[in-house]
Amino acid sequence: MGWMVLLPLVAPLTALPIGKLAEQQSHPRAAVRLLTSVSVVLASCSTLSLVLLAVVGTAQLPGNPLPDSWSDPEVRAAVPYDATLGIAAIVLLTGILATTGAALLRQARTRSRARRALAGLPATADPAVLPDQHPYAYALPGGRRLPGRIVVSSGMRAGLSADEYQALLAHERAHLAGRHHRYLLAGELAARAHPLLTPLRGAAAYATERWADEEAARAVGDRGLTARAVGHAALVGRPPAGLGGPAFAAGPVPRRVAALLRPDPPAHRWPPPNTRAGLAALIATAGTAASALSALNAAVALFLVLKAATSL
């Protein structure tokens, strides 16, 4: 494996520029998919590298659950500073497990709290209007047995005109139809696995809102109305306490309004190669490919070394 096993740990640096530039030269839908895919692959590769380092670096430590033959000097020679890097990898993997577990637990609690708030309303109500004077609206993803639902407070409904309210509903329906919660969760877990991916998580979250904005504008047939609805909802609304996920007034609202007042974004799936966004996308793709190849190469190399040096 050698030093190449460390490449996936620094490869996310190649993806940082794309976080700011993807939205400028591509449709928000394409930006969300690109940013999420890059984040998931890079996070997976860095985590695999940490696992390999932990296996090699801690095999010789007393009390480890690995076979004694795995502590063979030939195996440990596959990684420089094997003991130091192995212990560091164990610490980092423990932190990743704790933070990702906390994120999943928090999401489960948030959905459960939201479902309890809807307990007294008809299951067929669409949207579900809660008797709450605090203005808010959000999309509640469904599960295996429960369909996704749009939740709007009576305060938000009263604060918008009829046309603006229809734009709000179209925005939230776009979140449900596009399964945006999955992209958000994938970006969140990737950022927990590798802190360098945090900017990509924020960029993808903003692009998700822009994606829903564009779908809402297309549904109501008026970009100006959608922009006015986004701005008005941001002025009168606030996120519901304790609830996360997509919300109509979320994200940098002035940027969203300005984008809606411009013509439709380009429909191509990849930023043009002669732009800064295109160059950043190529660099991010190259870094992602190099990270994947390095992690795969390290895993295969470790397997071959273990097979040659032990009874594996």
VENFEN-V766354 format. One record per pair of residues at least 12 apart in sequence whose ideal C-beta (glycine too) atoms are under 6 Angstrom apart, sorted by the first residue. I is the first residue (numbers start at 1). J is the second residue. Records with the same first field share a line. If there is no record, write none. Layout:
I = J / J
This chain:
1 = 78 / 79 / 298 / 301 / 302
4 = 294
5 = 49 / 52 / 298
7 = 294
8 = 45 / 46 / 49 / 291 / 294 / 295
9 = 46 / 49
11 = 42 / 287 / 291
12 = 42 / 194 / 196 / 197
14 = 283 / 284 / 287
15 = 38 / 284 / 287
16 = 199
17 = 280
18 = 280 / 281 / 284
19 = 199 / 200 / 203
21 = 276 / 277 / 280
22 = 34 / 35
23 = 207
24 = 277
25 = 271 / 275 / 277
26 = 271
27 = 265 / 267
28 = 207 / 210 / 211
29 = 211
30 = 269
31 = 207
32 = 183 / 204 / 207 / 208 / 211
35 = 200 / 203 / 204
36 = 183 / 186 / 187 / 204
38 = 284 / 288
39 = 187 / 190 / 197 / 200
40 = 186 / 190
41 = 288
42 = 288 / 291
43 = 190 / 193 / 194 / 197
45 = 291 / 292 / 295
46 = 194
47 = 193
48 = 295
49 = 295
50 = 89 / 92 / 93
52 = 298 / 302
53 = 85 / 86 / 89
54 = 86 / 89 / 90
56 = 79 / 82
57 = 82 / 83 / 85 / 86
58 = 86
59 = 71
69 = 310
72 = 309
74 = 309
75 = 305 / 309
78 = 305
96 = 193
99 = 192
100 = 189 / 192
103 = 188 / 192
110 = 243 / 244
114 = 140 / 243
127 = 150 / 152
128 = 149 / 151
129 = 152 / 154
130 = 153
131 = 154
132 = 153
133 = 155
134 = 153 / 155
135 = 153 / 155 / 156 / 159 / 236 / 237
136 = 153 / 156 / 237 / 240
137 = 152 / 156 / 168 / 248
138 = 151 / 245 / 247
139 = 172 / 175 / 176 / 246
141 = 181
148 = 176
150 = 172
156 = 237
159 = 236
163 = 225
164 = 229 / 232
166 = 220
167 = 216 / 220 / 225 / 226 / 229
168 = 229 / 248
170 = 216 / 219 / 220
171 = 212 / 216 / 248
174 = 212 / 215 / 216
175 = 212 / 246
180 = 208 / 246
187 = 201 / 204
206 = 251
209 = 250 / 251
213 = 256 / 260
223 = 260
226 = 260
227 = 257 / 260 / 261
230 = 256 / 257
231 = 257
233 = 248 / 249
234 = 249 / 253
237 = 249
